[in-house]
Amino acid sequence: MSIVEIELGVIDLLGPVAPSSVRSYLNLNTPTLFERTQRGFYRVKQIELALSDNASKKLSAAFKHKKAKLYLGDCFEVMSQFEPESVEAIITDPPYGLIEFTEKEVKKLRDGRGGVWRIPPAFDGSQRAPLPRFTVLGAADLKNLEDFFVEFAKAVARISVPGANVLVASNPLLSHHVALALSRGGLENRGAIIRTVMTMRGGDRPKNAHKEFSDVSVMPRSMWEPWLCFRKPVEGRVQDNLRKWGTGGFRRNSAEKPFGDLISSSPTSSRERKLAPHPSLKPQALLRHLVRASLPLGTGTILDPFAGSGSTLAAANAVNLSSIGIEKDGEFLAVAKTAIPALSSLELIDPIGSKTRNSLGVKRRRARA
């Protein structure tokens, strides 16, 4: 980027900044952070993606429970050590805006002091859980978001088998940015799964003018959540891919009913939140439905690169499927160690109308060619 472009990006992030300060910062941190590509143009210093001494050591799970393994670390570093074509599905709820789960913002969340997180107003005497504010993201944040998910898609494509389903939770404000990036990273867009659920997003009157404009909502009240549905391209025909790799489609709900892209859901219950206190916790009924459908022949391994409190792994355990999780925050991983066994054992009715704990049979697929 040119110095002028860098200055504009800094202003977008921080507000008015003297151009001399930006130039001084570039000069002071060259060549440790930046390198000059030509007169007046800089880029972040290119860092070799070779594994560090620690990364080159054999992977060791921080926690195991039944068929679930959970690793502590950055998802890109951990995934770089996975064998190519070693997972059959990816189901994850990533940090939509990237900044909300940085160390700085997570500390604010845990301290209960703002930042990108907002606390919705109490309702009927019940305090609402914090929600991240994605309307605060600027142009540079959105560019970083797209670059992140392009690299994420490339990493996922390397370690997943042909035909692997990739389900990524998103939200109406950012889903188009994430979808475009996943496509640019080499994954095949297969539509979206819509979770119908009432949230606390939107519906508010204008701030500091709510009495003057009492009949106005700044944004529609959000009543749905998109899960982006992607797939690593299949080898040949779908039936060929199913025979060789065991995936390429979705498992039907029953012989009469296919897996659908509209799932009626409820907010995560207080019972589950007590077992797994995480701000982005999804309900087990939803996750068990998704993990079951993501492996069409009932075998293979599901990966959640942003495991949080381990709810996806717990859902996989509940329907007797293998799973791997990656979480970089040590406190969330500590939560997962107790949450995964507790959530795995919950008896509940899932959206397809079956008890999901140790009651959904699986078929053995043919050995790979």
Sequence and secondary structure as in RCSB ss.txt:
>XXXX:A:sequence
MSIVEIELGVIDLLGPVAPSSVRSYLNLNTPTLFERTQRGFYRVKQIELALSDNASKKLSAAFKHKKAKLYLGDC
FEVMSQFEPESVEAIITDPPYGLIEFTEKEVKKLRDGRGGVWRIPPAFDGSQRAPLPRFTVLGAADLKNLEDFFV
EFAKAVARISVPGANVLVASNPLLSHHVALALSRGGLENRGAIIRTVMTMRGGDRPKNAHKEFSDVSVMPRSMWE
PWLCFRKPVEGRVQDNLRKWGTGGFRRNSAEKPFGDLISSSPTSSRERKLAPHPSLKPQALLRHLVRASLPLGTG
TILDPFAGSGSTLAAANAVNLSSIGIEKDGEFLAVAKTAIPALSSLELIDPIGSKTRNSLGVKRRRARA
>XXXX:A:secstr
 BHHHHHHHHHHHHS   HHHHHHHHHHTTTTTEEEEETTEEEE        TTTTS    SEEETTEEEEES H
HHHHTTS TT EEEEEE   TTSGGGSHHHHHHHHHT  TTEE    BTTB    EE GGG  HHHHHHHHHHHH
HHHHHHHHHEEEEEEEEEE  TTTHHHHHHHHHHTT EEEEEEEEE   SSS    TT TTTTTT  SS    EE
EEEEEE   SSSHHHHHHHHS SS   SSSS    SEEE     HHHHHHS  TT   HHHHHHHHHHHSTTS S
EEEESS TTTHHHHHHHHTT EEEEEE  HHHHHHHHHHHHHHHT   B TTSSB SS           
